[in-house]
Amino acid sequence: MSRGAKITLLILVFTVLIFGLSAAAWFIFKNERVSAAKSYLGQGDQYLNNDNFSSIHR
């Protein structure tokens, strides 16, 4: 195997490894992102349903 082929193979292996780790991290943290989004939306609903806030901006 030539030197160029070894370098190409090494770059390919690192690319696949990085892609695999990124995909794994995306799936691992997906639930945390969903729960954080629901929490922020819930806080926004509470803020908008607050009578003190609503009466000022009507």
Secondary structure, DSSP 8 states (H G I E B T S, - for coil): --HHHHHHHHHHHHHHHHHHHHHHHHHHHHHHHHHHHHHHHHHHHHHHH-HHHHHHT-
